[in-house]
């Protein structure tokens, strides 16, 4: 039986969820991270299209940087919440 792209995508999302769950020791944080990726990807593609740029390695580096920045902001908010400041 040959695996389909839908099956491979489902397995990949599951593996990413498990890894993020292990990193953040939470069931909710991986869902919040994964739920923001489709809108971020669509926004990035629309921005590339509007400015006439193509999807290349530099675009992927920018997407990765934006995702890391969002995760760091969420981690900072969690630390403030734990201290009682938020």
C-alpha positions as a Markdown table, in Angstrom:
| # | Residue | x | y | z |
|---|---|---|---|---|
| 1 | Unk | 0.0 | 0.0 | 0.0 |
| 2 | Unk | 1.4 | 3.3 | -1.1 |
| 3 | Unk | 1.1 | 6.2 | 1.4 |
| 4 | Unk | -0.8 | 9.2 | 0.1 |
| 5 | Unk | 0.1 | 12.8 | 0.7 |
| 6 | Unk | -2.9 | 13.3 | 3.0 |
| 7 | Unk | -1.7 | 10.4 | 5.1 |
| 8 | Unk | 1.8 | 11.7 | 5.2 |
| 9 | Unk | 0.5 | 15.2 | 6.1 |
| 10 | Unk | -1.5 | 13.8 | 9.0 |
| 11 | Unk | 1.4 | 11.9 | 10.3 |
| 12 | Unk | 3.7 | 14.9 | 10.0 |
| 13 | Unk | 1.3 | 17.1 | 11.9 |
| 14 | Unk | 1.0 | 14.4 | 14.6 |
| 15 | Unk | 4.7 | 14.2 | 15.0 |
| 16 | Unk | 5.1 | 18.0 | 15.2 |
| 17 | Unk | 2.3 | 18.1 | 17.8 |
| 18 | Unk | 4.1 | 15.4 | 19.9 |
| 19 | Unk | 7.4 | 17.2 | 19.7 |
| 20 | Unk | 5.9 | 20.6 | 20.6 |
| 21 | Unk | 4.0 | 18.9 | 23.4 |
| 22 | Unk | 7.2 | 17.5 | 24.8 |
| 23 | Unk | 9.0 | 20.8 | 24.5 |
| 24 | Unk | 6.3 | 22.9 | 26.2 |
| 25 | Unk | 5.0 | 20.2 | 28.5 |
| 26 | Unk | 1.4 | 21.2 | 27.6 |
| 27 | Unk | -1.4 | 19.9 | 25.4 |
| 28 | Unk | -2.7 | 23.4 | 24.6 |
| 29 | Unk | 0.4 | 25.2 | 23.4 |
| 30 | Unk | 1.1 | 22.9 | 20.4 |
| 31 | Unk | -2.5 | 23.6 | 19.2 |
| 32 | Unk | -2.0 | 27.3 | 19.5 |
| 33 | Unk | 1.2 | 27.2 | 17.6 |
| 34 | Unk | -0.1 | 24.9 | 14.8 |
| 35 | Unk | -3.3 | 26.9 | 14.5 |
| 36 | Unk | -1.4 | 30.0 | 13.6 |
| 37 | Unk | 0.7 | 28.5 | 10.8 |
| 38 | Unk | -1.9 | 28.4 | 8.0 |
| 39 | Unk | -2.8 | 32.1 | 8.3 |
| 40 | Unk | 0.9 | 33.0 | 8.6 |
| 41 | Unk | 1.7 | 31.0 | 5.5 |
| 42 | Unk | -1.1 | 32.5 | 3.5 |
| 43 | Unk | -0.1 | 36.0 | 4.6 |
| 44 | Unk | 3.5 | 35.4 | 3.5 |
| 45 | Unk | 2.4 | 34.1 | 0.1 |
| 46 | Unk | 0.1 | 37.0 | -0.5 |
| 47 | Unk | 2.9 | 39.4 | 0.5 |
| 48 | Unk | 5.3 | 37.8 | -1.8 |
| 49 | Unk | 2.8 | 37.9 | -4.6 |
| 50 | Unk | 2.0 | 41.6 | -4.0 |
| 51 | Unk | 5.6 | 42.6 | -4.1 |
| 52 | Unk | 6.4 | 40.4 | -7.1 |
| 53 | Unk | 8.9 | 38.2 | -5.3 |
| 54 | Unk | 9.3 | 34.5 | -5.7 |
| 55 | Unk | 9.3 | 31.8 | -3.1 |
| 56 | Unk | 12.9 | 30.9 | -2.4 |
| 57 | Unk | 15.3 | 30.0 | 0.4 |
| 58 | Unk | 15.3 | 33.6 | 1.7 |
| 59 | Unk | 11.5 | 33.5 | 2.0 |
| 60 | Unk | 11.6 | 30.3 | 4.0 |
| 61 | Unk | 14.2 | 31.9 | 6.4 |
| 62 | Unk | 11.9 | 34.9 | 6.9 |
| 63 | Unk | 9.0 | 32.6 | 7.6 |
| 64 | Unk | 11.0 | 30.7 | 10.2 |
| 65 | Unk | 12.2 | 33.9 | 11.8 |
| 66 | Unk | 8.6 | 35.1 | 12.1 |
| 67 | Unk | 7.4 | 31.9 | 13.6 |
| 68 | Unk | 10.2 | 31.9 | 16.2 |
| 69 | Unk | 9.5 | 35.5 | 17.1 |
| 70 | Unk | 5.8 | 34.6 | 17.7 |
| 71 | Unk | 6.8 | 31.6 | 19.9 |
| 72 | Unk | 9.2 | 33.8 | 21.9 |
| 73 | Unk | 6.5 | 36.4 | 22.5 |
| 74 | Unk | 4.1 | 33.7 | 23.8 |
| 75 | Unk | 6.9 | 32.3 | 26.1 |
| 76 | Unk | 7.5 | 35.8 | 27.5 |
| 77 | Unk | 3.8 | 36.2 | 28.1 |
| 78 | Unk | 3.7 | 32.9 | 29.9 |
| 79 | Unk | 6.6 | 33.9 | 32.1 |
| 80 | Unk | 4.9 | 37.2 | 33.0 |
| 81 | Unk | 1.7 | 35.3 | 33.8 |
| 82 | Unk | 3.5 | 32.9 | 36.0 |
| 83 | Unk | 5.0 | 35.9 | 38.0 |
| 84 | Unk | 1.5 | 37.4 | 38.3 |
| 85 | Unk | 2.2 | 40.4 | 36.1 |
| 86 | Unk | -0.2 | 39.6 | 33.3 |
